[in-house]
Structure formats: C-alpha cells, structure tokens
Amino acid sequence: MDDLSLERKKQLYSRQLAAHTLRQWNAVCQEHQTTNEAQEHAGPENEGSSTAAINGDSNSGRKGVIYSDCITKLIKMR
C-alpha cells in the first residue's frame, strides 16, 4: 500500500467521521428543541423547571444552554 493510498483512506475516514458526528449532533439538538417546545407550550406548571429559567429575554444565553445540553447528551451516547 503506497503512502498516497493511505492518505486517501485517512481523508475518507475523517470525512465519514465528521458526517456521522454531525448527524448525531443534529439528532440530539432536534430532540432537545422538540422537548423544549413541548415544555414551553405545556403551560405555567413548568415555571419552576430549569427550562423555564433559561427562557428569559436573552436568546443568546438560551442557545448556549441548548448547545451545552446537546454536547452533554452526545458525550453520554458514547
């Protein structure tokens, strides 16, 4: 096996791994977003939850929490 062939295999593996990771990320984030939307529509009984606590005026802060939760879920999937 020559060096060029080995490099191509490494590049292919790298692209496949990146695609797989992105699919996992998107699936977890979609699930998290769906859960949050369901809780937001459930009504005031959720006001004590951590989700309600992050639903303030700052969307950028909320996105940070969502991304953090997605990363945590991805790590647990391994």
C-alpha positions in Angstrom: 0.0 0.0 0.0 1.5 3.3 -1.0 1.5 6.5 1.0 -1.0 8.2 -1.3 -3.5 5.4 -0.9 -3.1 5.5 2.9 -3.6 9.3 2.9 -6.8 9.0 0.8 -8.1 6.4 3.3 -7.4 8.7 6.2 -9.2 11.6 4.4 -12.2 9.4 3.7 -12.4 8.2 7.2 -12.1 11.7 8.5 -15.0 12.9 6.3 -17.1 9.9 7.3 -16.5 10.5 11.0 -17.3 14.2 10.6 -20.5 13.4 8.8 -21.5 10.8 11.5 -20.8 13.3 14.3 -22.8 16.0 12.6 -25.8 13.6 12.2 -25.6 12.7 15.9 -25.3 16.4 16.9 -28.4 17.3 14.7 -30.4 14.4 16.1 -29.7 15.3 19.7 -30.3 19.0 19.2 -33.6 18.4 17.3 -34.8 16.1 20.2 -33.8 18.8 22.7 -35.5 21.5 20.7 -38.7 19.5 20.4 -38.7 18.8 24.2 -38.2 22.5 25.0 -41.0 23.5 22.6 -43.4 20.9 24.2 -42.5 22.2 27.7 -43.0 25.9 26.6 -46.5 25.0 25.3 -47.4 22.9 28.4 -48.2 26.0 30.5 -47.2 27.6 33.8 -46.7 24.4 35.7 -43.2 24.3 34.2 -42.1 27.7 35.6 -40.0 26.0 38.3 -38.1 24.0 35.8 -34.6 24.7 34.5 -36.1 25.1 31.0 -38.3 27.9 32.2 -35.4 29.5 33.9 -33.5 29.9 30.7 -36.4 31.1 28.7 -35.8 34.8 29.6 -35.2 37.7 27.3 -31.7 36.6 26.3 -31.9 34.2 23.3 -28.1 34.0 23.1 -27.8 32.7 26.6 -30.6 30.2 25.9 -28.8 28.9 22.8 -25.6 28.4 24.9 -27.5 26.3 27.3 -29.1 24.3 24.5 -25.8 23.7 22.8 -24.3 22.7 26.2 -27.1 20.2 26.8 -26.6 18.8 23.3 -22.9 18.2 23.9 -23.6 16.6 27.2 -26.1 14.2 25.5 -23.7 13.4 22.8 -21.0 12.5 25.3 -23.4 10.2 27.1 -24.3 8.5 23.9 -20.7 7.2 23.5 
